[in-house]
Amino acid sequence: MKTFALGLIAFTLLLTSCGGGDEASNENKEETKPAANNQATTIPSSGLKIAFVYMDSINLQYKMIPIIEEEIAAKEKQIQAKLESLQRRAIQWEKDWQAKGGPISSEQERYMKEGQEWQARLAQAQQDAQMEMATVQQQRMAQANKRMAYIMQEYANENGFDFILSYQLGGQVYAVNPAYNVTDDIIQKLNADVDANQGGTPEGE
């Protein structure tokens, strides 16, 4: 199986999670979020209050990123071990045939059929492994995104922000005023969330 690039997990997405709680409990999370202000129907005369974060800085300093990378690496190792076990069995099958001098003419049909079955099993296992890894990555990132959204909304509510934008070189926002940079505050909240919930379930999810 091709090695899945862990660099992809140094995300261009919005990341966070609960410090690696079990998947079964994670699937039922994010039922609630901090209540946003849905009453505004016009822009206030004082204007909107907007902040932004540098996503590159979050990707470098957020404690959850290496945790997720380790989880993905462990899963990949587990899947790779299953593939290698199946490959060893296929090799042993071939050795067993060769040990008795190879298939005789009356056994050729059986030999060819079994060989094709092994090829099909190996190909299917490879495909299943790739799909399983892709699913694990997608699920973990989705969980992380939901937790990030929760913390961002919570911070916005606490500080009266109407918007918190994500700024990243090459993204949709081309210029920002550094006076509205709340990256350090968000990183502090994200990492505190990781520290507080290692092995547990984050509040509010």
PyMOL CGO cylinders between C-alpha atoms (Angstrom):
from pymol import cmd
from pymol.cgo import CYLINDER

trace = [
    CYLINDER, 0.00, 0.00, 0.00, 1.26, 3.45, -0.85, 0.3, 1, 1, 1, 1, 1, 1,
    CYLINDER, 1.26, 3.45, -0.85, 2.36, 5.43, 2.14, 0.3, 1, 1, 1, 1, 1, 1,
    CYLINDER, 2.36, 5.43, 2.14, -0.31, 7.98, 2.95, 0.3, 1, 1, 1, 1, 1, 1,
    CYLINDER, -0.31, 7.98, 2.95, 1.37, 11.40, 3.17, 0.3, 1, 1, 1, 1, 1, 1,
    CYLINDER, 1.37, 11.40, 3.17, 1.04, 12.67, 6.69, 0.3, 1, 1, 1, 1, 1, 1,
    CYLINDER, 1.04, 12.67, 6.69, 1.84, 16.11, 5.32, 0.3, 1, 1, 1, 1, 1, 1,
    CYLINDER, 1.84, 16.11, 5.32, -1.76, 16.20, 4.19, 0.3, 1, 1, 1, 1, 1, 1,
    CYLINDER, -1.76, 16.20, 4.19, -2.73, 16.24, 7.85, 0.3, 1, 1, 1, 1, 1, 1,
    CYLINDER, -2.73, 16.24, 7.85, -0.79, 19.50, 8.36, 0.3, 1, 1, 1, 1, 1, 1,
    CYLINDER, -0.79, 19.50, 8.36, -4.05, 20.87, 7.34, 0.3, 1, 1, 1, 1, 1, 1,
    CYLINDER, -4.05, 20.87, 7.34, -5.30, 23.65, 5.20, 0.3, 1, 1, 1, 1, 1, 1,
    CYLINDER, -5.30, 23.65, 5.20, -8.51, 22.96, 7.05, 0.3, 1, 1, 1, 1, 1, 1,
    CYLINDER, -8.51, 22.96, 7.05, -9.70, 24.27, 10.37, 0.3, 1, 1, 1, 1, 1, 1,
    CYLINDER, -9.70, 24.27, 10.37, -8.50, 21.76, 12.92, 0.3, 1, 1, 1, 1, 1, 1,
    CYLINDER, -8.50, 21.76, 12.92, -9.22, 20.55, 16.40, 0.3, 1, 1, 1, 1, 1, 1,
    CYLINDER, -9.22, 20.55, 16.40, -10.63, 17.69, 18.38, 0.3, 1, 1, 1, 1, 1, 1,
    CYLINDER, -10.63, 17.69, 18.38, -10.91, 16.19, 21.77, 0.3, 1, 1, 1, 1, 1, 1,
    CYLINDER, -10.91, 16.19, 21.77, -7.46, 14.73, 22.18, 0.3, 1, 1, 1, 1, 1, 1,
    CYLINDER, -7.46, 14.73, 22.18, -8.27, 11.45, 20.48, 0.3, 1, 1, 1, 1, 1, 1,
    CYLINDER, -8.27, 11.45, 20.48, -11.43, 10.12, 22.15, 0.3, 1, 1, 1, 1, 1, 1,
    CYLINDER, -11.43, 10.12, 22.15, -12.96, 6.96, 20.73, 0.3, 1, 1, 1, 1, 1, 1,
    CYLINDER, -12.96, 6.96, 20.73, -14.66, 7.08, 17.34, 0.3, 1, 1, 1, 1, 1, 1,
    CYLINDER, -14.66, 7.08, 17.34, -17.99, 5.77, 18.56, 0.3, 1, 1, 1, 1, 1, 1,
    CYLINDER, -17.99, 5.77, 18.56, -18.46, 8.66, 20.95, 0.3, 1, 1, 1, 1, 1, 1,
    CYLINDER, -18.46, 8.66, 20.95, -17.13, 11.16, 18.42, 0.3, 1, 1, 1, 1, 1, 1,
    CYLINDER, -17.13, 11.16, 18.42, -19.85, 10.26, 15.90, 0.3, 1, 1, 1, 1, 1, 1,
    CYLINDER, -19.85, 10.26, 15.90, -22.52, 11.55, 18.26, 0.3, 1, 1, 1, 1, 1, 1,
    CYLINDER, -22.52, 11.55, 18.26, -20.77, 14.79, 19.10, 0.3, 1, 1, 1, 1, 1, 1,
    CYLINDER, -20.77, 14.79, 19.10, -21.45, 18.31, 17.95, 0.3, 1, 1, 1, 1, 1, 1,
    CYLINDER, -21.45, 18.31, 17.95, -25.15, 18.03, 18.68, 0.3, 1, 1, 1, 1, 1, 1,
    CYLINDER, -25.15, 18.03, 18.68, -24.98, 21.52, 20.16, 0.3, 1, 1, 1, 1, 1, 1,
    CYLINDER, -24.98, 21.52, 20.16, -22.95, 24.64, 19.55, 0.3, 1, 1, 1, 1, 1, 1,
    CYLINDER, -22.95, 24.64, 19.55, -22.66, 27.93, 21.38, 0.3, 1, 1, 1, 1, 1, 1,
    CYLINDER, -22.66, 27.93, 21.38, -25.72, 29.94, 20.47, 0.3, 1, 1, 1, 1, 1, 1,
    CYLINDER, -25.72, 29.94, 20.47, -24.91, 32.62, 17.91, 0.3, 1, 1, 1, 1, 1, 1,
    CYLINDER, -24.91, 32.62, 17.91, -26.64, 35.99, 17.77, 0.3, 1, 1, 1, 1, 1, 1,
    CYLINDER, -26.64, 35.99, 17.77, -29.36, 35.48, 15.16, 0.3, 1, 1, 1, 1, 1, 1,
    CYLINDER, -29.36, 35.48, 15.16, -31.33, 38.63, 16.02, 0.3, 1, 1, 1, 1, 1, 1,
    CYLINDER, -31.33, 38.63, 16.02, -29.42, 41.12, 13.86, 0.3, 1, 1, 1, 1, 1, 1,
    CYLINDER, -29.42, 41.12, 13.86, -31.30, 42.04, 10.70, 0.3, 1, 1, 1, 1, 1, 1,
    CYLINDER, -31.30, 42.04, 10.70, -29.36, 45.20, 9.81, 0.3, 1, 1, 1, 1, 1, 1,
    CYLINDER, -29.36, 45.20, 9.81, -25.76, 46.27, 10.11, 0.3, 1, 1, 1, 1, 1, 1,
    CYLINDER, -25.76, 46.27, 10.11, -25.42, 48.33, 13.29, 0.3, 1, 1, 1, 1, 1, 1,
    CYLINDER, -25.42, 48.33, 13.29, -24.45, 51.99, 12.94, 0.3, 1, 1, 1, 1, 1, 1,
    CYLINDER, -24.45, 51.99, 12.94, -21.23, 51.22, 14.78, 0.3, 1, 1, 1, 1, 1, 1,
    CYLINDER, -21.23, 51.22, 14.78, -20.32, 48.71, 12.07, 0.3, 1, 1, 1, 1, 1, 1,
    CYLINDER, -20.32, 48.71, 12.07, -19.44, 45.04, 12.25, 0.3, 1, 1, 1, 1, 1, 1,
    CYLINDER, -19.44, 45.04, 12.25, -16.80, 43.70, 14.60, 0.3, 1, 1, 1, 1, 1, 1,
    CYLINDER, -16.80, 43.70, 14.60, -14.48, 41.42, 12.64, 0.3, 1, 1, 1, 1, 1, 1,
    CYLINDER, -14.48, 41.42, 12.64, -11.32, 39.53, 13.60, 0.3, 1, 1, 1, 1, 1, 1,
    CYLINDER, -11.32, 39.53, 13.60, -9.08, 37.07, 11.79, 0.3, 1, 1, 1, 1, 1, 1,
    CYLINDER, -9.08, 37.07, 11.79, -6.63, 34.25, 12.44, 0.3, 1, 1, 1, 1, 1, 1,
    CYLINDER, -6.63, 34.25, 12.44, -3.48, 33.22, 10.58, 0.3, 1, 1, 1, 1, 1, 1,
    CYLINDER, -3.48, 33.22, 10.58, -4.16, 29.59, 9.69, 0.3, 1, 1, 1, 1, 1, 1,
    CYLINDER, -4.16, 29.59, 9.69, -0.49, 28.90, 8.92, 0.3, 1, 1, 1, 1, 1, 1,
    CYLINDER, -0.49, 28.90, 8.92, 0.36, 29.80, 12.50, 0.3, 1, 1, 1, 1, 1, 1,
    CYLINDER, 0.36, 29.80, 12.50, -2.43, 27.59, 13.84, 0.3, 1, 1, 1, 1, 1, 1,
    CYLINDER, -2.43, 27.59, 13.84, -1.21, 24.68, 11.71, 0.3, 1, 1, 1, 1, 1, 1,
    CYLINDER, -1.21, 24.68, 11.71, 2.28, 25.07, 13.20, 0.3, 1, 1, 1, 1, 1, 1,
    CYLINDER, 2.28, 25.07, 13.20, 1.33, 25.57, 16.84, 0.3, 1, 1, 1, 1, 1, 1,
    CYLINDER, 1.33, 25.57, 16.84, -1.90, 23.66, 17.39, 0.3, 1, 1, 1, 1, 1, 1,
    CYLINDER, -1.90, 23.66, 17.39, -1.24, 20.63, 19.59, 0.3, 1, 1, 1, 1, 1, 1,
    CYLINDER, -1.24, 20.63, 19.59, -3.93, 18.52, 17.98, 0.3, 1, 1, 1, 1, 1, 1,
    CYLINDER, -3.93, 18.52, 17.98, -2.18, 18.28, 14.61, 0.3, 1, 1, 1, 1, 1, 1,
    CYLINDER, -2.18, 18.28, 14.61, 0.63, 15.94, 15.74, 0.3, 1, 1, 1, 1, 1, 1,
    CYLINDER, 0.63, 15.94, 15.74, -1.90, 13.92, 17.74, 0.3, 1, 1, 1, 1, 1, 1,
    CYLINDER, -1.90, 13.92, 17.74, -3.98, 13.30, 14.63, 0.3, 1, 1, 1, 1, 1, 1,
    CYLINDER, -3.98, 13.30, 14.63, -0.84, 12.56, 12.60, 0.3, 1, 1, 1, 1, 1, 1,
    CYLINDER, -0.84, 12.56, 12.60, 0.10, 9.88, 15.13, 0.3, 1, 1, 1, 1, 1, 1,
    CYLINDER, 0.10, 9.88, 15.13, -3.39, 8.39, 14.99, 0.3, 1, 1, 1, 1, 1, 1,
    CYLINDER, -3.39, 8.39, 14.99, -3.30, 8.23, 11.20, 0.3, 1, 1, 1, 1, 1, 1,
    CYLINDER, -3.30, 8.23, 11.20, 0.21, 6.70, 11.24, 0.3, 1, 1, 1, 1, 1, 1,
    CYLINDER, 0.21, 6.70, 11.24, -0.88, 4.04, 13.73, 0.3, 1, 1, 1, 1, 1, 1,
    CYLINDER, -0.88, 4.04, 13.73, -3.93, 3.18, 11.62, 0.3, 1, 1, 1, 1, 1, 1,
    CYLINDER, -3.93, 3.18, 11.62, -1.81, 2.98, 8.48, 0.3, 1, 1, 1, 1, 1, 1,
    CYLINDER, -1.81, 2.98, 8.48, 0.61, 0.63, 10.25, 0.3, 1, 1, 1, 1, 1, 1,
    CYLINDER, 0.61, 0.63, 10.25, -2.27, -1.59, 11.34, 0.3, 1, 1, 1, 1, 1, 1,
    CYLINDER, -2.27, -1.59, 11.34, -3.71, -1.76, 7.82, 0.3, 1, 1, 1, 1, 1, 1,
    CYLINDER, -3.71, -1.76, 7.82, -0.27, -2.37, 6.31, 0.3, 1, 1, 1, 1, 1, 1,
    CYLINDER, -0.27, -2.37, 6.31, 0.24, -5.32, 8.67, 0.3, 1, 1, 1, 1, 1, 1,
    CYLINDER, 0.24, -5.32, 8.67, -3.00, -6.90, 7.43, 0.3, 1, 1, 1, 1, 1, 1,
    CYLINDER, -3.00, -6.90, 7.43, -1.90, -6.49, 3.81, 0.3, 1, 1, 1, 1, 1, 1,
    CYLINDER, -1.90, -6.49, 3.81, 1.50, -8.00, 4.49, 0.3, 1, 1, 1, 1, 1, 1,
    CYLINDER, 1.50, -8.00, 4.49, -0.09, -10.97, 6.26, 0.3, 1, 1, 1, 1, 1, 1,
    CYLINDER, -0.09, -10.97, 6.26, -2.26, -11.66, 3.23, 0.3, 1, 1, 1, 1, 1, 1,
    CYLINDER, -2.26, -11.66, 3.23, 0.75, -11.31, 0.91, 0.3, 1, 1, 1, 1, 1, 1,
    CYLINDER, 0.75, -11.31, 0.91, 2.70, -13.83, 2.99, 0.3, 1, 1, 1, 1, 1, 1,
    CYLINDER, 2.70, -13.83, 2.99, -0.16, -16.31, 2.71, 0.3, 1, 1, 1, 1, 1, 1,
    CYLINDER, -0.16, -16.31, 2.71, -0.20, -15.88, -1.07, 0.3, 1, 1, 1, 1, 1, 1,
    CYLINDER, -0.20, -15.88, -1.07, 3.56, -16.46, -1.22, 0.3, 1, 1, 1, 1, 1, 1,
    CYLINDER, 3.56, -16.46, -1.22, 3.22, -19.57, 0.95, 0.3, 1, 1, 1, 1, 1, 1,
    CYLINDER, 3.22, -19.57, 0.95, 0.51, -20.89, -1.38, 0.3, 1, 1, 1, 1, 1, 1,
    CYLINDER, 0.51, -20.89, -1.38, 2.94, -20.61, -4.29, 0.3, 1, 1, 1, 1, 1, 1,
    CYLINDER, 2.94, -20.61, -4.29, 5.74, -22.24, -2.26, 0.3, 1, 1, 1, 1, 1, 1,
    CYLINDER, 5.74, -22.24, -2.26, 3.45, -25.15, -1.36, 0.3, 1, 1, 1, 1, 1, 1,
    CYLINDER, 3.45, -25.15, -1.36, 2.82, -25.81, -5.05, 0.3, 1, 1, 1, 1, 1, 1,
    CYLINDER, 2.82, -25.81, -5.05, 6.49, -25.58, -5.92, 0.3, 1, 1, 1, 1, 1, 1,
    CYLINDER, 6.49, -25.58, -5.92, 7.48, -27.85, -3.02, 0.3, 1, 1, 1, 1, 1, 1,
    CYLINDER, 7.48, -27.85, -3.02, 5.73, -30.76, -4.68, 0.3, 1, 1, 1, 1, 1, 1,
    CYLINDER, 5.73, -30.76, -4.68, 7.30, -30.00, -8.05, 0.3, 1, 1, 1, 1, 1, 1,
    CYLINDER, 7.30, -30.00, -8.05, 4.66, -27.64, -9.34, 0.3, 1, 1, 1, 1, 1, 1,
    CYLINDER, 4.66, -27.64, -9.34, 1.22, -28.52, -10.67, 0.3, 1, 1, 1, 1, 1, 1,
    CYLINDER, 1.22, -28.52, -10.67, 0.99, -31.51, -12.94, 0.3, 1, 1, 1, 1, 1, 1,
    CYLINDER, 0.99, -31.51, -12.94, -1.13, -31.34, -16.07, 0.3, 1, 1, 1, 1, 1, 1,
    CYLINDER, -1.13, -31.34, -16.07, -4.26, -32.56, -14.31, 0.3, 1, 1, 1, 1, 1, 1,
    CYLINDER, -4.26, -32.56, -14.31, -3.87, -29.85, -11.65, 0.3, 1, 1, 1, 1, 1, 1,
    CYLINDER, -3.87, -29.85, -11.65, -3.22, -26.93, -13.98, 0.3, 1, 1, 1, 1, 1, 1,
    CYLINDER, -3.22, -26.93, -13.98, -6.84, -25.78, -14.02, 0.3, 1, 1, 1, 1, 1, 1,
    CYLINDER, -6.84, -25.78, -14.02, -7.03, -25.82, -10.21, 0.3, 1, 1, 1, 1, 1, 1,
    CYLINDER, -7.03, -25.82, -10.21, -3.66, -24.06, -9.93, 0.3, 1, 1, 1, 1, 1, 1,
    CYLINDER, -3.66, -24.06, -9.93, -4.70, -21.30, -12.34, 0.3, 1, 1, 1, 1, 1, 1,
    CYLINDER, -4.70, -21.30, -12.34, -8.04, -20.83, -10.59, 0.3, 1, 1, 1, 1, 1, 1,
    CYLINDER, -8.04, -20.83, -10.59, -6.46, -20.54, -7.16, 0.3, 1, 1, 1, 1, 1, 1,
    CYLINDER, -6.46, -20.54, -7.16, -3.82, -18.17, -8.50, 0.3, 1, 1, 1, 1, 1, 1,
    CYLINDER, -3.82, -18.17, -8.50, -6.48, -15.90, -9.95, 0.3, 1, 1, 1, 1, 1, 1,
    CYLINDER, -6.48, -15.90, -9.95, -8.38, -15.97, -6.67, 0.3, 1, 1, 1, 1, 1, 1,
    CYLINDER, -8.38, -15.97, -6.67, -5.26, -14.91, -4.76, 0.3, 1, 1, 1, 1, 1, 1,
    CYLINDER, -5.26, -14.91, -4.76, -4.64, -12.08, -7.21, 0.3, 1, 1, 1, 1, 1, 1,
    CYLINDER, -4.64, -12.08, -7.21, -8.22, -10.90, -6.82, 0.3, 1, 1, 1, 1, 1, 1,
    CYLINDER, -8.22, -10.90, -6.82, -8.01, -11.08, -3.01, 0.3, 1, 1, 1, 1, 1, 1,
    CYLINDER, -8.01, -11.08, -3.01, -4.78, -9.09, -2.94, 0.3, 1, 1, 1, 1, 1, 1,
    CYLINDER, -4.78, -9.09, -2.94, -6.16, -6.45, -5.31, 0.3, 1, 1, 1, 1, 1, 1,
    CYLINDER, -6.16, -6.45, -5.31, -9.38, -6.15, -3.27, 0.3, 1, 1, 1, 1, 1, 1,
    CYLINDER, -9.38, -6.15, -3.27, -7.41, -5.89, -0.02, 0.3, 1, 1, 1, 1, 1, 1,
    CYLINDER, -7.41, -5.89, -0.02, -5.30, -3.09, -1.49, 0.3, 1, 1, 1, 1, 1, 1,
    CYLINDER, -5.30, -3.09, -1.49, -8.41, -1.22, -2.59, 0.3, 1, 1, 1, 1, 1, 1,
    CYLINDER, -8.41, -1.22, -2.59, -10.11, -1.76, 0.78, 0.3, 1, 1, 1, 1, 1, 1,
    CYLINDER, -10.11, -1.76, 0.78, -7.02, -0.51, 2.61, 0.3, 1, 1, 1, 1, 1, 1,
    CYLINDER, -7.02, -0.51, 2.61, -6.92, 2.70, 0.59, 0.3, 1, 1, 1, 1, 1, 1,
    CYLINDER, -6.92, 2.70, 0.59, -10.62, 3.30, 1.16, 0.3, 1, 1, 1, 1, 1, 1,
    CYLINDER, -10.62, 3.30, 1.16, -10.31, 2.62, 4.89, 0.3, 1, 1, 1, 1, 1, 1,
    CYLINDER, -10.31, 2.62, 4.89, -7.42, 5.08, 5.24, 0.3, 1, 1, 1, 1, 1, 1,
    CYLINDER, -7.42, 5.08, 5.24, -9.29, 7.74, 3.28, 0.3, 1, 1, 1, 1, 1, 1,
    CYLINDER, -9.29, 7.74, 3.28, -12.38, 7.22, 5.45, 0.3, 1, 1, 1, 1, 1, 1,
    CYLINDER, -12.38, 7.22, 5.45, -10.38, 7.48, 8.68, 0.3, 1, 1, 1, 1, 1, 1,
    CYLINDER, -10.38, 7.48, 8.68, -8.74, 10.71, 7.52, 0.3, 1, 1, 1, 1, 1, 1,
    CYLINDER, -8.74, 10.71, 7.52, -12.04, 12.23, 6.41, 0.3, 1, 1, 1, 1, 1, 1,
    CYLINDER, -12.04, 12.23, 6.41, -13.80, 11.33, 9.65, 0.3, 1, 1, 1, 1, 1, 1,
    CYLINDER, -13.80, 11.33, 9.65, -10.99, 12.63, 11.84, 0.3, 1, 1, 1, 1, 1, 1,
    CYLINDER, -10.99, 12.63, 11.84, -10.78, 15.91, 9.95, 0.3, 1, 1, 1, 1, 1, 1,
    CYLINDER, -10.78, 15.91, 9.95, -14.57, 16.35, 10.05, 0.3, 1, 1, 1, 1, 1, 1,
    CYLINDER, -14.57, 16.35, 10.05, -14.53, 15.87, 13.82, 0.3, 1, 1, 1, 1, 1, 1,
    CYLINDER, -14.53, 15.87, 13.82, -11.66, 18.33, 14.10, 0.3, 1, 1, 1, 1, 1, 1,
    CYLINDER, -11.66, 18.33, 14.10, -13.45, 20.91, 11.97, 0.3, 1, 1, 1, 1, 1, 1,
    CYLINDER, -13.45, 20.91, 11.97, -16.55, 20.70, 14.14, 0.3, 1, 1, 1, 1, 1, 1,
    CYLINDER, -16.55, 20.70, 14.14, -14.54, 21.26, 17.28, 0.3, 1, 1, 1, 1, 1, 1,
    CYLINDER, -14.54, 21.26, 17.28, -12.74, 24.23, 15.70, 0.3, 1, 1, 1, 1, 1, 1,
    CYLINDER, -12.74, 24.23, 15.70, -16.08, 25.72, 14.69, 0.3, 1, 1, 1, 1, 1, 1,
    CYLINDER, -16.08, 25.72, 14.69, -17.36, 25.34, 18.24, 0.3, 1, 1, 1, 1, 1, 1,
    CYLINDER, -17.36, 25.34, 18.24, -14.35, 27.08, 19.77, 0.3, 1, 1, 1, 1, 1, 1,
    CYLINDER, -14.35, 27.08, 19.77, -14.37, 29.86, 17.18, 0.3, 1, 1, 1, 1, 1, 1,
    CYLINDER, -14.37, 29.86, 17.18, -18.07, 30.55, 17.81, 0.3, 1, 1, 1, 1, 1, 1,
    CYLINDER, -18.07, 30.55, 17.81, -17.52, 30.44, 21.55, 0.3, 1, 1, 1, 1, 1, 1,
    CYLINDER, -17.52, 30.44, 21.55, -14.68, 32.96, 21.29, 0.3, 1, 1, 1, 1, 1, 1,
    CYLINDER, -14.68, 32.96, 21.29, -16.73, 35.21, 19.01, 0.3, 1, 1, 1, 1, 1, 1,
    CYLINDER, -16.73, 35.21, 19.01, -19.63, 35.18, 21.46, 0.3, 1, 1, 1, 1, 1, 1,
    CYLINDER, -19.63, 35.18, 21.46, -17.39, 35.93, 24.42, 0.3, 1, 1, 1, 1, 1, 1,
    CYLINDER, -17.39, 35.93, 24.42, -15.73, 38.87, 22.67, 0.3, 1, 1, 1, 1, 1, 1,
    CYLINDER, -15.73, 38.87, 22.67, -18.61, 40.27, 20.62, 0.3, 1, 1, 1, 1, 1, 1,
    CYLINDER, -18.61, 40.27, 20.62, -17.23, 39.47, 17.17, 0.3, 1, 1, 1, 1, 1, 1,
    CYLINDER, -17.23, 39.47, 17.17, -19.63, 39.25, 14.24, 0.3, 1, 1, 1, 1, 1, 1,
    CYLINDER, -19.63, 39.25, 14.24, -17.08, 37.39, 12.09, 0.3, 1, 1, 1, 1, 1, 1,
    CYLINDER, -17.08, 37.39, 12.09, -13.77, 35.60, 12.56, 0.3, 1, 1, 1, 1, 1, 1,
    CYLINDER, -13.77, 35.60, 12.56, -12.06, 35.15, 9.21, 0.3, 1, 1, 1, 1, 1, 1,
    CYLINDER, -12.06, 35.15, 9.21, -9.38, 32.63, 8.31, 0.3, 1, 1, 1, 1, 1, 1,
    CYLINDER, -9.38, 32.63, 8.31, -6.41, 34.27, 6.60, 0.3, 1, 1, 1, 1, 1, 1,
    CYLINDER, -6.41, 34.27, 6.60, -3.92, 32.18, 4.66, 0.3, 1, 1, 1, 1, 1, 1,
    CYLINDER, -3.92, 32.18, 4.66, -1.57, 33.11, 1.85, 0.3, 1, 1, 1, 1, 1, 1,
    CYLINDER, -1.57, 33.11, 1.85, -3.31, 32.25, -1.41, 0.3, 1, 1, 1, 1, 1, 1,
    CYLINDER, -3.31, 32.25, -1.41, -6.74, 32.15, 0.21, 0.3, 1, 1, 1, 1, 1, 1,
    CYLINDER, -6.74, 32.15, 0.21, -9.81, 34.25, -0.50, 0.3, 1, 1, 1, 1, 1, 1,
    CYLINDER, -9.81, 34.25, -0.50, -8.76, 37.12, 1.78, 0.3, 1, 1, 1, 1, 1, 1,
    CYLINDER, -8.76, 37.12, 1.78, -5.91, 39.10, 0.24, 0.3, 1, 1, 1, 1, 1, 1,
    CYLINDER, -5.91, 39.10, 0.24, -5.22, 41.76, 2.86, 0.3, 1, 1, 1, 1, 1, 1,
    CYLINDER, -5.22, 41.76, 2.86, -5.76, 42.10, 6.60, 0.3, 1, 1, 1, 1, 1, 1,
    CYLINDER, -5.76, 42.10, 6.60, -5.20, 44.72, 9.25, 0.3, 1, 1, 1, 1, 1, 1,
    CYLINDER, -5.20, 44.72, 9.25, -2.93, 43.19, 11.94, 0.3, 1, 1, 1, 1, 1, 1,
    CYLINDER, -2.93, 43.19, 11.94, -4.81, 45.15, 14.59, 0.3, 1, 1, 1, 1, 1, 1,
    CYLINDER, -4.81, 45.15, 14.59, -7.64, 42.60, 14.26, 0.3, 1, 1, 1, 1, 1, 1,
    CYLINDER, -7.64, 42.60, 14.26, -5.41, 39.53, 14.57, 0.3, 1, 1, 1, 1, 1, 1,
    CYLINDER, -5.41, 39.53, 14.57, -6.68, 37.14, 17.29, 0.3, 1, 1, 1, 1, 1, 1,
    CYLINDER, -6.68, 37.14, 17.29, -4.51, 34.17, 16.29, 0.3, 1, 1, 1, 1, 1, 1,
    CYLINDER, -4.51, 34.17, 16.29, -2.66, 33.96, 19.61, 0.3, 1, 1, 1, 1, 1, 1,
    CYLINDER, -2.66, 33.96, 19.61, -5.92, 33.96, 21.57, 0.3, 1, 1, 1, 1, 1, 1,
    CYLINDER, -5.92, 33.96, 21.57, -7.40, 31.20, 19.41, 0.3, 1, 1, 1, 1, 1, 1,
    CYLINDER, -7.40, 31.20, 19.41, -4.26, 29.05, 19.61, 0.3, 1, 1, 1, 1, 1, 1,
    CYLINDER, -4.26, 29.05, 19.61, -4.31, 29.42, 23.39, 0.3, 1, 1, 1, 1, 1, 1,
    CYLINDER, -4.31, 29.42, 23.39, -7.96, 28.30, 23.54, 0.3, 1, 1, 1, 1, 1, 1,
    CYLINDER, -7.96, 28.30, 23.54, -7.39, 25.42, 21.14, 0.3, 1, 1, 1, 1, 1, 1,
    CYLINDER, -7.39, 25.42, 21.14, -4.40, 24.08, 23.03, 0.3, 1, 1, 1, 1, 1, 1,
    CYLINDER, -4.40, 24.08, 23.03, -6.12, 24.54, 26.38, 0.3, 1, 1, 1, 1, 1, 1,
    CYLINDER, -6.12, 24.54, 26.38, -9.00, 22.50, 24.97, 0.3, 1, 1, 1, 1, 1, 1,
    CYLINDER, -9.00, 22.50, 24.97, -6.57, 19.72, 24.01, 0.3, 1, 1, 1, 1, 1, 1,
    CYLINDER, -6.57, 19.72, 24.01, -4.90, 19.77, 27.43, 0.3, 1, 1, 1, 1, 1, 1,
    CYLINDER, -4.90, 19.77, 27.43, -8.20, 19.73, 29.27, 0.3, 1, 1, 1, 1, 1, 1,
    CYLINDER, -8.20, 19.73, 29.27, -9.76, 16.94, 27.23, 0.3, 1, 1, 1, 1, 1, 1,
    CYLINDER, -9.76, 16.94, 27.23, -6.98, 14.45, 26.67, 0.3, 1, 1, 1, 1, 1, 1,
    CYLINDER, -6.98, 14.45, 26.67, -8.74, 11.11, 26.82, 0.3, 1, 1, 1, 1, 1, 1,
    CYLINDER, -8.74, 11.11, 26.82, -12.12, 12.73, 27.49, 0.3, 1, 1, 1, 1, 1, 1,
    CYLINDER, -12.12, 12.73, 27.49, -15.05, 14.34, 25.75, 0.3, 1, 1, 1, 1, 1, 1,
    CYLINDER, -15.05, 14.34, 25.75, -15.02, 18.13, 25.20, 0.3, 1, 1, 1, 1, 1, 1,
    CYLINDER, -15.02, 18.13, 25.20, -17.82, 20.08, 26.79, 0.3, 1, 1, 1, 1, 1, 1,
    CYLINDER, -17.82, 20.08, 26.79, -20.35, 21.52, 24.39, 0.3, 1, 1, 1, 1, 1, 1,
    CYLINDER, -20.35, 21.52, 24.39, -20.17, 18.64, 21.91, 0.3, 1, 1, 1, 1, 1, 1,
]
cmd.load_cgo(trace, "trace")
